[in-house]
Amino acid sequence: MSASTASVTMYSTPWCGYCHRLKSQMDREGIAYSVVDIEQDPDAALIVEQVNGGNQTVPTLVYSDGTAQTNPSLAQVKEKLAALA
């Protein structure tokens, strides 16, 4: 998914099981998102820390309105995207 079409950015790591699960659920639902690996991008890691009280907790999703969710369920993601539409 390209960042230009994504309405949500998922901050993730390659080894995060919760990230893989949410990615596959969002793929099944046809939800566009971009992925940023916080282990490869120090600035992204800082964003995640700011949202999560200093912790690098993933998945952290940041939406087009600047709000964030940490380890949300698919239902929470869909609800948030519907509110932004």
Buried (B, 14 or more C-beta within 10 A) or exposed (E): BEEEEBBBBBBBBEEBEBBBEBBEBBEEEEBBBBBBBBBEEEEBBEBBBEBBEEEBBBBBBBBEEEEBBBBBEBEEBBEBBEEEE
